[in-house]
Amino acid sequence: MRTGVIVSYNSVIRCGVIKDANKHKIRFYNEHPDIRLKVLDVVRFSVGFVDNALKAVNVIPVLDKNGSRVSLAMLVN
């Protein structure tokens, strides 16, 4: 599992782009309609070969010790 930050996300079609620690941009599609994702959320994911392209799969938000989501939006002024 890799860790990254969502840099863009379209909530209507549920797809977006994740930037990982190596500064690579990886496209993803949110296959879980009950999980709501937002820009600057920290997520964990795997990379898989989907539709003849490498994409992030199994995207899940990272939770802190209190059970709330980790987001970089709290650090932005």
Backbone bond lengths (Angstrom), bond angles and torsions (degrees), N, CA, C in turn:
res aa  C-N    CA-C-N  psi(-1)  N-CA   C-N-CA  omega(-1)  CA-C   N-CA-C  phi
1 M - - - 1.444 - - 1.534 108.72 -
2 R 1.305 114.81 137.19 1.456 122.45 176.42 1.517 109.47 -105.56
3 T 1.311 115.83 164.11 1.456 121.90 176.92 1.515 108.70 -121.89
4 G 1.337 115.82 140.68 1.452 120.23 179.45 1.519 111.23 -158.02
5 V 1.335 114.81 -178.29 1.455 122.50 -178.75 1.523 108.58 -122.43
6 I 1.310 116.79 136.33 1.458 121.05 177.90 1.531 108.39 -74.97
7 V 1.333 117.48 120.01 1.470 120.69 -179.55 1.517 112.14 -99.98
8 S 1.316 117.63 -23.06 1.471 120.74 173.22 1.518 108.25 -151.45
9 Y 1.352 115.09 146.42 1.455 119.55 -177.76 1.523 109.06 -155.53
10 N 1.320 116.62 131.23 1.456 123.01 175.65 1.521 106.68 -106.58
11 S 1.339 116.74 109.97 1.456 120.33 -174.56 1.520 113.31 -74.96
12 V 1.331 118.01 -15.84 1.464 120.78 179.31 1.530 110.35 -74.43
13 I 1.318 116.73 -48.38 1.465 119.69 -179.80 1.529 111.89 -99.63
14 R 1.335 117.57 -0.94 1.458 125.47 175.22 1.526 113.80 56.92
15 C 1.330 116.35 46.24 1.456 119.30 173.56 1.521 109.08 -134.85
16 G 1.323 116.45 158.82 1.449 119.89 -178.20 1.512 111.94 -170.09
17 V 1.346 115.03 -162.09 1.456 122.09 -176.60 1.530 108.16 -130.42
18 I 1.340 115.11 136.74 1.464 122.78 177.07 1.523 107.80 -113.01
19 K 1.337 116.31 138.86 1.463 121.37 173.64 1.522 107.30 -108.98
20 D 1.336 117.15 122.24 1.464 119.79 -176.32 1.522 111.04 -94.25
21 A 1.318 116.56 -174.83 1.464 122.13 -176.08 1.526 112.52 -65.19
22 N 1.326 117.72 -25.52 1.464 121.80 178.84 1.518 112.39 -87.71
23 K 1.323 117.00 10.11 1.464 124.72 -179.75 1.533 112.64 65.05
24 H 1.336 116.74 25.94 1.464 121.50 174.42 1.512 109.14 -89.89
25 K 1.322 116.99 140.94 1.460 121.41 176.63 1.523 108.57 -99.94
26 I 1.328 115.84 127.32 1.460 121.70 -175.50 1.523 108.30 -127.69
27 R 1.322 116.41 128.44 1.465 120.72 177.51 1.522 110.00 -76.33
28 F 1.343 115.06 152.48 1.460 119.30 177.08 1.517 109.35 -148.42
29 Y 1.329 114.65 160.41 1.454 123.06 173.97 1.516 106.85 -127.17
30 N 1.331 117.38 126.05 1.467 121.91 -179.45 1.524 108.79 -77.23
31 E 1.325 116.47 103.20 1.463 120.70 -177.94 1.523 112.58 -85.07
32 H 1.340 118.44 -3.55 1.463 123.00 178.25 1.523 109.36 -106.63
33 P 1.335 119.23 102.68 1.473 120.29 -176.73 1.527 113.45 -67.72
34 D 1.339 118.42 -19.86 1.461 119.95 -179.83 1.526 113.31 -83.01
35 I 1.342 118.45 -13.35 1.464 122.20 177.59 1.529 108.42 -93.10
36 R 1.322 116.29 118.07 1.464 122.58 179.14 1.525 108.76 -94.19
37 L 1.314 116.46 122.32 1.453 121.42 179.14 1.520 109.89 -111.29
38 K 1.338 116.13 152.60 1.454 122.40 178.94 1.519 109.36 -135.57
39 V 1.326 115.97 162.68 1.456 121.29 175.82 1.523 108.51 -63.97
40 L 1.322 116.45 141.03 1.467 127.19 -178.91 1.521 113.81 75.38
41 D 1.329 119.53 9.93 1.466 121.81 171.29 1.526 108.95 -74.81
42 V 1.324 116.75 141.02 1.460 121.66 174.97 1.525 107.25 -88.27
43 V 1.330 116.89 129.28 1.460 121.74 -175.53 1.523 110.78 -131.75
44 R 1.328 114.59 158.80 1.466 122.32 171.69 1.518 107.29 -111.75
45 F 1.328 116.77 143.91 1.460 120.64 -175.97 1.518 110.60 -157.44
46 S 1.313 114.98 164.82 1.458 123.33 171.64 1.513 107.75 -114.68
47 V 1.306 116.71 159.93 1.460 121.39 178.44 1.522 108.09 -106.76
48 G 1.326 115.21 131.66 1.454 120.72 179.98 1.511 111.51 -138.98
49 F 1.323 115.83 164.52 1.457 122.11 179.66 1.527 107.85 -95.26
50 V 1.347 117.10 105.35 1.455 123.10 -175.96 1.524 108.41 -126.11
51 D 1.324 117.62 130.80 1.474 123.03 178.48 1.525 112.18 51.98
52 N 1.331 116.42 46.31 1.460 123.58 177.63 1.525 113.63 62.07
53 A 1.324 117.74 28.82 1.464 121.97 177.62 1.531 109.37 -151.21
54 L 1.319 115.87 153.05 1.458 119.99 175.03 1.518 109.06 -79.15
55 K 1.330 116.02 126.49 1.459 121.86 -179.89 1.512 109.50 -139.33
56 A 1.340 115.65 158.79 1.456 120.96 175.34 1.523 108.79 -78.27
57 V 1.315 116.47 134.46 1.463 121.94 177.86 1.529 108.41 -126.81
58 N 1.317 116.67 162.40 1.470 123.03 -179.28 1.528 111.35 54.84
59 V 1.321 116.56 50.11 1.465 122.14 -179.25 1.529 108.78 -78.51
60 I 1.337 115.81 121.31 1.466 121.08 178.70 1.526 108.69 -133.08
61 P 1.335 118.02 144.26 1.469 119.82 179.09 1.527 111.27 -72.52
62 V 1.334 115.63 149.43 1.462 121.92 176.91 1.521 108.19 -85.70
63 L 1.327 116.78 134.06 1.458 122.26 179.77 1.526 110.16 -109.00
64 D 1.347 116.69 143.99 1.465 119.69 175.65 1.524 109.91 -84.77
65 K 1.322 117.23 -173.83 1.473 120.08 -175.67 1.523 112.92 -68.60
66 N 1.345 117.67 -17.67 1.465 121.37 177.55 1.523 112.67 -89.62
67 G 1.324 117.21 -5.57 1.452 121.20 179.30 1.517 114.60 91.12
68 S 1.330 117.86 4.22 1.465 119.61 177.41 1.529 109.82 -96.28
69 R 1.316 116.12 157.67 1.457 120.93 -176.90 1.520 112.00 -70.49
70 V 1.330 115.18 145.92 1.456 121.48 175.20 1.523 107.17 -89.90
71 S 1.324 115.98 126.80 1.453 121.27 -179.30 1.520 109.38 -138.96
72 L 1.319 116.45 140.00 1.452 120.72 176.52 1.516 111.98 -79.96
73 A 1.327 118.06 -6.91 1.459 121.87 179.28 1.528 110.28 -65.45
74 M 1.316 118.25 -25.62 1.466 121.13 178.94 1.516 111.23 -69.94
75 L 1.346 117.66 -22.35 1.458 121.21 -178.67 1.514 113.13 -89.06
76 V 1.334 118.05 -12.40 1.461 122.03 -177.59 1.522 108.62 -85.26
77 N 1.316 116.27 131.69 1.473 120.16 178.67 1.496 111.67 -81.82
